[in-house]
Amino acid sequence: MTAPEASNRRSRTILWQATEAAAIVMYVAFALAYALTIPHGGGPDERGHAMYVRALADGQLPLPSLEIEAPERPDQPYATPQAHHPPTFYALVAAIYVALGRSAEALYLSGRLLSIAMGVGTLLVTRAAALRAFPQRREAVAGGLVIAAGAATSQLVAAGLNNETASSLVVALALWVCARALEDDRASPVAVGVRLGAVLGLGLLVKLTAAAAIVPLIAGTVAVARRAGGDTRRRAFAGIVAGIAIAGAIAAPWMAHNMQVSGHIFYNVTQRSVYQRPIDVLLMPEVTIPLLLVTFEEMAHGIFWPNWYARSVASRLWGIFMGVNRQLHFAPVWLDGLIVAAIGAAGWGLARVREELSDAGRAIVAAMLGIIALGLAGVLWQTLLVDSHIVRWGPRYALMFVPSLGMLLALGWGALLPERGREALPLALLAALVVLDLFAVLHVARFVG
C-alpha cells in the first residue's frame, strides 16, 4: 500500500468513526426526547415493570396477576402481569431507585436511563462483533450501526422502564463472544459452547427473548467444529449440548421458581389468543393468514416509524383484514413496495458478498440471520398463541434483532454499490434517519400531548 493510499484509508476510517459517534449521539438524543415526552407509566407495560421494581426494593418478588397492585398492608404481596420476568434487570433499577430516594421520579428516571444506557451498550457491542467479522467492510459496519441507532422503535422502547434493551444487550454479547471465539484457532467446539452457554444462561435470567443467544451458540460451535475437521457433527453436537447444559444450570433456579408459582417453567398471565387449541392455528387459516400478514407488515412499517405507539398510521392490510378505523391513516402503497425492494436488494447483495467473507464472517452472518428469524418467530408465537391484541405492537419486540438487521442491510446494500457509493452510504443513511426520527418524535409528542 502506497503512502497516499494509506492516508486515504485513514481518512475514510476517521470519517466512518465520526459517523458512528454521530449515530450514537442521535440514538441517545432521540431516546431522551421520548423519555422526556412520554409521561411516567406511559411506555409499553411500564406501570407493570415499575411495580416489579417497587416489589424488589421492598424485598419481595411480585406475584403474577392481570392487575397491577401494590400491597395495602405489609403482609400483602405486590402483583403485576410482568411477574414472570426474571429479576436481574429490575434488581439493578431497584438499587438505583433506592439510592435516589424512592420517589416516583427516581423510579422512572432510574429505569429509563438504565434502559437507554443498555441500548447504547447493545449498539457498541454489536459494532465490536461486526468489526471482527467484517474487517474488510468497515463502511458496512458504520452503516449498520447508523441503521440500528436510527430505528424509531429502538429509541422509543429504550426510553421506557422495561427490560427490552437488557435482553438485546445479552444477544449482542453472544455475537461478540462468538466472533472472538472464531478468531482463536485453538478453540474447541465444547469450549466455545461453554462460553456461549454462560451468556445464554445470563440472558435467560434477564428475559426470555434473550433465548435468541442460542443462535450464536449454534453458529459458533458449528463453525469451530468445521474448522477442526474430523467428525464435524459429533464435535458440533457436543459443543451445543455443553452450552445448553451450562445455560440450563444457570437459569434453573428461576425456572424452578416459575414452576412453583404457576406450574409452568415459563408463564404469562396474559392469554388473549383467538384460538382455543394450538392446532387451531392450522385448522383456522381464515384467521391465521390475516394475522400473519398484518403482523409482518406492521413489523416492517413500525421498526422505523412509531405507528404502533401513536396508532395513527396503519398498514393497508390492517384495514382490509381487521376493519377500517376512520382515525387511522394507512401507509401509502409505495411504502410497501419500497420495503420489499430494500429487503430484496439487501438479500441479493448478501449473496454476492458472501464469497468475500472469511469463515468467521459467514458464521456471524448466519448468526445474525438466525437471530432475525428467531425474533420474528417469537413475535408470531406471541401474536398467534398468547395475545392477538399485540398485532399492532409487534415492532416493540424487534429490539433484540434490530442491530443484526441493520448490519445485514448495510452489508447487502453496500455490495451492490460502487466504491464511492459504499463510502457515502453511512453518511447518507445518517442524514435520512435524523430527518425521519425528528418527524417521528414530534409526531409522538403531539399524540401524547
C-alpha positions as CSV (number, residue, x, y, z in Angstrom):
1,M,0.0,0.0,0.0
2,T,1.4,3.4,-1.0
3,A,1.6,6.3,1.3
4,P,-1.3,8.2,-0.4
5,E,-3.4,5.1,-0.3
6,A,-2.7,4.6,3.4
7,S,-3.5,8.2,4.1
8,N,-6.8,7.9,2.2
9,R,-7.7,4.8,4.1
10,R,-7.0,6.5,7.4
11,S,-9.2,9.5,6.4
12,R,-12.1,7.2,5.4
13,T,-11.8,5.3,8.7
14,I,-11.8,8.5,10.7
15,L,-14.9,9.6,8.7
16,W,-16.7,6.4,9.5
17,Q,-15.8,6.6,13.2
18,A,-17.1,10.1,13.3
19,T,-20.3,8.9,11.6
20,E,-20.7,6.1,14.2
21,A,-20.2,8.6,17.0
22,A,-22.9,10.8,15.5
23,A,-25.2,7.8,15.3
24,I,-24.8,7.1,19.0
25,V,-25.4,10.8,19.8
26,M,-28.6,10.6,17.6
27,Y,-29.7,7.5,19.4
28,V,-29.3,9.0,22.9
29,A,-30.7,12.3,21.9
30,F,-33.9,10.9,20.5
31,A,-34.3,8.3,23.2
32,L,-34.0,11.1,25.8
33,A,-36.5,13.1,23.8
34,Y,-39.0,10.2,24.1
35,A,-38.2,9.7,27.8
36,L,-38.9,13.4,28.5
37,T,-42.0,13.4,26.3
38,I,-43.9,10.3,27.4
39,P,-45.5,10.6,30.9
40,H,-44.4,8.2,33.6
41,G,-46.1,4.9,33.1
42,G,-47.0,5.8,29.5
43,G,-44.4,3.4,27.9
44,P,-45.3,-0.2,26.9
45,D,-46.3,-2.1,30.1
46,E,-44.3,0.5,32.0
47,R,-46.5,0.6,35.1
48,G,-46.2,-3.2,35.5
49,H,-42.4,-3.1,35.2
50,A,-42.3,-0.2,37.7
51,M,-44.4,-2.3,40.2
52,Y,-41.8,-5.1,39.8
53,V,-39.0,-2.6,40.8
54,R,-41.0,-1.4,43.8
55,A,-41.5,-5.0,45.0
56,L,-37.8,-5.8,44.8
57,A,-37.0,-2.5,46.6
58,D,-39.2,-3.8,49.4
59,G,-37.6,-7.2,49.4
60,Q,-40.3,-9.1,47.6
61,L,-40.8,-11.0,44.3
62,P,-44.2,-9.9,42.9
63,L,-46.9,-12.4,42.1
64,P,-48.4,-12.8,38.6
65,S,-51.7,-11.0,38.2
66,L,-53.7,-9.3,35.4
67,E,-53.9,-6.3,37.8
68,I,-51.1,-4.1,38.9
69,E,-51.4,-3.8,42.6
70,A,-49.3,-2.5,45.5
71,P,-49.9,-4.0,48.9
72,E,-52.2,-2.1,51.3
73,R,-50.7,-3.9,54.3
74,P,-47.2,-5.1,54.9
75,D,-48.3,-8.8,54.8
76,Q,-49.8,-8.4,51.3
77,P,-47.8,-9.1,48.1
78,Y,-47.1,-6.9,45.1
79,A,-48.8,-8.1,41.9
80,T,-48.1,-7.4,38.3
81,P,-48.5,-9.0,34.9
82,Q,-44.7,-8.7,34.4
83,A,-44.0,-11.0,37.4
84,H,-43.0,-13.9,35.0
85,H,-39.8,-11.9,34.0
86,P,-36.6,-12.8,35.8
87,P,-35.5,-10.2,38.3
88,T,-32.0,-9.3,37.0
89,F,-32.8,-6.0,35.3
90,Y,-35.3,-4.9,37.9
91,A,-32.8,-5.5,40.7
92,L,-30.3,-3.1,39.0
93,V,-33.1,-0.5,38.7
94,A,-34.2,-1.1,42.3
95,A,-30.7,-0.4,43.6
96,I,-30.6,3.0,41.8
97,Y,-34.2,3.8,42.8
98,V,-33.5,3.2,46.5
99,A,-30.3,5.2,46.3
100,L,-32.1,8.1,44.8
101,G,-34.8,8.2,47.4
102,R,-37.7,6.0,46.3
103,S,-39.8,8.8,44.7
104,A,-41.9,8.1,41.6
105,E,-39.5,10.4,39.7
106,A,-36.5,8.4,40.9
107,L,-38.2,5.2,39.9
108,Y,-38.8,6.1,36.3
109,L,-35.6,8.1,35.9
110,S,-33.6,5.1,37.1
111,G,-35.3,2.6,34.8
112,R,-35.4,4.9,31.7
113,L,-31.7,6.0,31.9
114,L,-30.5,2.4,32.6
115,S,-32.5,1.2,29.6
116,I,-31.0,3.8,27.3
117,A,-27.5,3.0,28.6
118,M,-28.1,-0.7,27.9
119,G,-29.3,0.3,24.4
120,V,-26.1,2.1,23.8
121,G,-24.2,-0.9,25.0
122,T,-26.1,-3.1,22.6
123,L,-25.1,-0.9,19.6
124,L,-21.5,-0.8,20.6
125,V,-21.1,-4.5,21.4
126,T,-22.8,-5.4,18.1
127,R,-20.4,-3.0,16.3
128,A,-17.5,-4.7,18.0
129,A,-18.7,-8.1,16.8
130,A,-19.2,-6.9,13.3
131,L,-15.7,-5.3,13.1
132,R,-14.2,-8.6,14.0
133,A,-16.4,-10.4,11.4
134,F,-16.2,-8.0,8.5
135,P,-13.0,-6.0,8.9
136,Q,-12.7,-5.5,5.2
137,R,-16.2,-4.0,5.1
138,R,-15.6,-1.1,7.5
139,E,-18.2,1.1,5.8
140,A,-20.9,-1.5,6.2
141,V,-20.3,-1.7,10.0
142,A,-20.7,2.1,10.2
143,G,-23.8,2.0,8.1
144,G,-25.3,-0.9,10.1
145,L,-24.7,1.0,13.3
146,V,-26.5,4.0,11.9
147,I,-29.5,1.9,10.8
148,A,-29.8,0.3,14.2
149,A,-29.4,3.5,16.1
150,G,-31.8,5.3,13.9
151,A,-34.7,2.8,14.2
152,A,-37.5,4.7,16.0
153,T,-38.6,1.5,17.8
154,S,-35.1,1.1,19.3
155,Q,-35.2,4.7,20.6
156,L,-38.8,4.6,21.8
157,V,-38.6,1.3,23.6
158,A,-35.3,2.2,25.2
159,A,-36.9,5.4,26.6
160,G,-39.2,3.3,28.8
161,L,-38.8,1.4,32.0
162,N,-38.6,-2.2,30.6
163,N,-36.1,-5.0,30.2
164,E,-36.0,-5.0,26.4
165,T,-32.6,-3.4,26.0
166,A,-31.1,-5.6,28.7
167,S,-32.2,-8.6,26.7
168,S,-30.9,-7.2,23.4
169,L,-27.5,-6.4,25.2
170,V,-27.1,-10.1,26.1
171,V,-27.9,-11.2,22.5
172,A,-25.2,-8.7,21.2
173,L,-22.8,-10.0,23.8
174,A,-23.4,-13.5,22.4
175,L,-22.5,-12.3,18.9
176,W,-19.3,-10.7,20.2
177,V,-18.2,-13.8,22.2
178,C,-18.9,-15.9,19.1
179,A,-16.8,-13.6,16.9
180,R,-14.0,-13.6,19.5
181,A,-14.1,-17.4,19.7
182,L,-13.8,-17.7,15.9
183,E,-10.6,-15.8,16.0
184,D,-9.0,-18.4,18.3
185,D,-7.6,-21.2,16.2
186,R,-7.1,-23.3,19.3
187,A,-10.7,-23.1,20.5
188,S,-12.6,-26.4,20.6
189,P,-16.4,-26.6,20.0
190,V,-17.0,-27.6,23.6
191,A,-15.0,-24.6,24.9
192,V,-16.9,-22.3,22.6
193,G,-20.2,-23.9,23.6
194,V,-19.5,-23.4,27.3
195,R,-18.6,-19.7,26.8
196,L,-21.7,-19.0,24.8
197,G,-23.8,-21.2,27.1
198,A,-22.9,-18.9,30.0
199,V,-24.1,-15.9,28.0
200,L,-27.3,-17.7,27.2
201,G,-27.8,-18.6,30.8
202,L,-27.4,-14.9,31.8
203,G,-29.9,-14.0,29.1
204,L,-32.5,-16.4,30.5
205,L,-32.1,-14.5,33.8
206,V,-32.9,-11.2,32.0
207,K,-35.8,-12.0,29.7
208,L,-37.0,-14.9,27.7
209,T,-36.4,-13.1,24.4
210,A,-32.7,-13.3,25.1
211,A,-33.0,-17.0,24.3
212,A,-32.0,-15.8,20.8
213,A,-28.4,-16.0,22.2
214,I,-28.7,-19.7,21.4
215,V,-28.3,-18.8,17.7
216,P,-24.7,-17.5,18.0
217,L,-24.0,-20.6,20.3
218,I,-25.0,-22.9,17.5
219,A,-23.3,-20.9,14.7
220,G,-20.1,-20.6,16.7
221,T,-19.8,-24.3,17.7
222,V,-20.6,-25.5,14.2
223,A,-18.1,-23.1,12.6
224,V,-15.3,-24.2,15.0
225,A,-16.2,-27.9,14.5
226,R,-15.9,-27.5,10.8
227,R,-12.5,-25.8,11.1
228,A,-11.3,-28.6,13.4
229,G,-12.2,-31.2,10.8
230,G,-12.8,-34.9,11.6
231,D,-16.3,-35.8,12.8
232,T,-17.8,-32.4,12.5
233,R,-21.4,-33.3,13.5
234,R,-20.2,-35.1,16.7
235,R,-18.0,-32.2,17.7
236,A,-20.6,-29.6,17.0
237,F,-23.3,-31.6,18.8
238,A,-21.0,-31.9,21.9
239,G,-20.4,-28.2,21.9
240,I,-24.1,-27.3,21.6
241,V,-25.1,-29.8,24.3
242,A,-22.4,-28.4,26.6
243,G,-23.6,-24.9,26.1
244,I,-27.3,-25.7,26.6
245,A,-26.4,-27.6,29.8
246,I,-24.5,-24.6,31.2
247,A,-27.3,-22.3,30.3
248,G,-29.9,-24.6,31.9
249,A,-27.9,-24.8,35.1
250,I,-27.6,-21.1,35.4
251,A,-31.3,-20.5,34.7
252,A,-32.6,-23.5,36.6
253,P,-33.3,-21.6,39.9
254,W,-35.6,-19.1,38.1
255,M,-37.3,-21.9,36.2
256,A,-37.9,-23.8,39.4
257,H,-39.4,-20.6,40.9
258,N,-41.8,-20.3,38.0
259,M,-42.8,-23.9,38.2
260,Q,-43.5,-23.5,41.9
261,V,-45.6,-20.3,41.4
262,S,-47.6,-21.3,38.3
263,G,-47.0,-24.9,37.4
264,H,-45.1,-23.9,34.2
265,I,-41.4,-23.2,33.6
266,F,-42.3,-20.0,31.7
267,Y,-45.6,-18.4,32.3
268,N,-47.5,-15.3,31.1
269,V,-50.7,-14.2,32.8
270,T,-52.0,-12.6,29.6
271,Q,-53.8,-15.2,27.4
272,R,-55.9,-13.5,24.7
273,S,-55.4,-15.8,21.8
274,V,-58.1,-16.2,19.3
275,Y,-57.6,-20.0,19.3
276,Q,-58.8,-22.5,21.8
277,R,-56.0,-25.0,20.9
278,P,-52.6,-24.7,19.3
279,I,-53.8,-26.9,16.4
280,D,-56.4,-24.3,15.5
281,V,-53.5,-22.2,14.0
282,L,-53.6,-24.7,11.2
283,L,-57.3,-25.5,11.2
284,M,-58.4,-21.9,11.1
285,P,-56.5,-20.4,8.1
286,E,-59.1,-17.7,7.7
287,V,-57.8,-16.3,11.0
288,T,-54.2,-17.3,10.8
289,I,-53.3,-15.9,7.4
290,P,-54.6,-12.3,8.1
291,L,-52.9,-12.3,11.5
292,L,-49.6,-13.3,9.9
293,L,-49.8,-10.9,7.0
294,V,-50.8,-7.9,9.2
295,T,-48.0,-8.8,11.7
296,F,-45.3,-8.8,9.0
297,E,-46.5,-5.5,7.5
298,E,-46.8,-3.9,10.9
299,M,-43.2,-5.1,11.8
300,A,-41.9,-3.7,8.5
301,H,-43.6,-0.3,9.0
302,G,-43.1,0.0,12.7
303,I,-39.4,-0.6,13.2
304,F,-38.6,2.8,11.7
305,W,-41.8,4.7,12.5
306,P,-43.7,4.6,15.8
307,N,-47.2,4.0,14.2
308,W,-47.7,1.1,16.7
309,Y,-47.3,3.5,19.6
310,A,-49.2,6.6,18.4
311,R,-51.7,4.3,16.4
312,S,-52.0,6.9,13.7
313,V,-50.5,5.2,10.6
314,A,-51.6,1.6,10.0
315,S,-50.7,-1.0,7.4
316,R,-53.1,-1.3,4.5
317,L,-53.6,-4.9,5.4
318,W,-54.8,-3.8,8.8
319,G,-57.7,-2.0,7.1
320,I,-58.5,-4.9,4.8
321,F,-58.5,-7.7,7.4
322,M,-59.1,-6.0,10.7
323,G,-61.7,-3.4,9.7
324,V,-61.3,0.2,8.9
325,N,-60.9,2.7,11.7
326,R,-61.6,6.3,10.4
327,Q,-59.0,7.7,12.9
328,L,-56.2,5.7,11.1
329,H,-54.2,6.9,8.1
330,F,-53.0,4.0,6.1
331,A,-49.4,3.8,4.9
332,P,-49.1,4.5,1.1
333,V,-48.8,1.6,-1.3
334,W,-45.4,2.7,-2.5
335,L,-44.0,2.3,1.0
336,D,-44.8,-1.5,1.0
337,G,-43.1,-1.7,-2.4
338,L,-40.1,0.2,-1.2
339,I,-39.7,-2.0,1.9
340,V,-39.9,-5.2,-0.2
341,A,-37.4,-3.8,-2.7
342,A,-35.0,-2.8,0.1
343,I,-35.1,-6.2,1.8
344,G,-34.7,-7.9,-1.6
345,A,-31.8,-5.8,-2.6
346,A,-30.0,-6.5,0.7
347,G,-30.6,-10.2,0.3
348,W,-29.1,-10.1,-3.3
349,G,-26.1,-8.1,-2.0
350,L,-25.5,-10.6,0.8
351,A,-25.5,-13.4,-1.7
352,R,-22.9,-11.6,-3.7
353,V,-20.6,-10.5,-0.8
354,R,-20.7,-13.9,0.9
355,E,-17.8,-15.3,-1.0
356,E,-15.6,-12.4,0.0
357,L,-16.2,-13.1,3.7
358,S,-14.0,-15.3,5.9
359,D,-15.4,-18.4,7.5
360,A,-15.9,-16.3,10.7
361,G,-17.7,-13.6,8.7
362,R,-20.0,-16.1,7.1
363,A,-20.7,-17.7,10.6
364,I,-21.6,-14.2,12.0
365,V,-23.9,-13.5,9.0
366,A,-25.6,-16.9,9.6
367,A,-26.0,-16.0,13.3
368,M,-27.5,-12.6,12.5
369,L,-29.9,-14.1,10.1
370,G,-30.8,-16.7,12.7
371,I,-31.4,-14.1,15.3
372,I,-33.8,-12.2,13.0
373,A,-35.6,-15.4,12.1
374,L,-36.0,-16.4,15.7
375,G,-37.1,-13.0,16.7
376,L,-39.8,-12.9,14.1
377,A,-40.9,-16.4,15.1
378,G,-41.2,-15.2,18.7
379,V,-43.4,-12.3,17.7
380,L,-45.6,-14.6,15.6
381,W,-45.9,-17.1,18.5
382,Q,-46.9,-14.2,20.8
383,T,-49.5,-12.9,18.3
384,L,-51.0,-16.3,17.5
385,L,-50.9,-18.2,20.7
386,V,-50.6,-15.7,23.5
387,D,-52.1,-12.3,22.8
388,S,-53.6,-11.4,19.4
389,H,-54.1,-7.9,20.7
390,I,-50.4,-7.1,20.2
391,V,-50.5,-7.4,16.4
392,R,-50.0,-3.6,16.2
393,W,-47.4,-3.7,19.0
394,G,-45.2,-6.3,17.3
395,P,-42.4,-3.9,16.5
396,R,-41.6,-3.3,20.1
397,Y,-40.3,-6.9,20.3
398,A,-37.9,-6.2,17.3
399,L,-35.4,-4.5,19.6
400,M,-33.5,-7.8,20.0
401,F,-32.7,-8.2,16.3
402,V,-32.7,-4.6,15.0
403,P,-28.8,-4.4,15.4
404,S,-28.3,-7.6,13.4
405,L,-30.9,-6.3,10.8
406,G,-29.0,-3.0,10.5
407,M,-25.7,-4.7,9.9
408,L,-27.0,-7.1,7.3
409,L,-28.9,-4.4,5.4
410,A,-25.8,-2.2,5.2
411,L,-23.6,-5.1,4.2
412,G,-26.1,-6.2,1.5
413,W,-26.7,-2.7,0.1
414,G,-23.0,-1.9,0.1
415,A,-22.3,-4.9,-2.0
416,L,-24.5,-3.5,-4.8
417,L,-22.9,-0.1,-4.8
418,P,-19.7,1.1,-6.5
419,E,-16.8,2.0,-4.2
420,R,-17.8,5.7,-3.9
421,G,-21.4,4.7,-3.1
422,R,-20.3,2.3,-0.4
423,E,-18.2,5.0,1.2
424,A,-21.0,7.6,1.2
425,L,-23.7,5.1,2.4
426,P,-23.2,5.6,6.2
427,L,-23.4,9.4,5.9
428,A,-26.5,9.3,3.6
429,L,-28.2,6.9,6.0
430,L,-27.4,9.1,9.0
431,A,-28.8,12.2,7.3
432,A,-32.0,10.4,6.2
433,L,-32.7,8.8,9.6
434,V,-32.1,12.1,11.6
435,V,-34.8,13.7,9.5
436,L,-37.2,10.7,9.8
437,D,-36.6,10.4,13.6
438,L,-37.2,14.1,14.1
439,F,-40.6,13.8,12.5
440,A,-41.3,10.6,14.5
441,V,-40.5,12.2,17.9
442,L,-42.6,15.3,17.1
443,H,-45.5,13.0,16.0
444,V,-45.4,11.1,19.3
445,A,-45.1,14.4,21.2
446,R,-48.4,15.6,19.5
447,F,-50.0,12.3,20.2
448,V,-49.2,12.2,24.0
449,G,-49.7,15.9,24.4
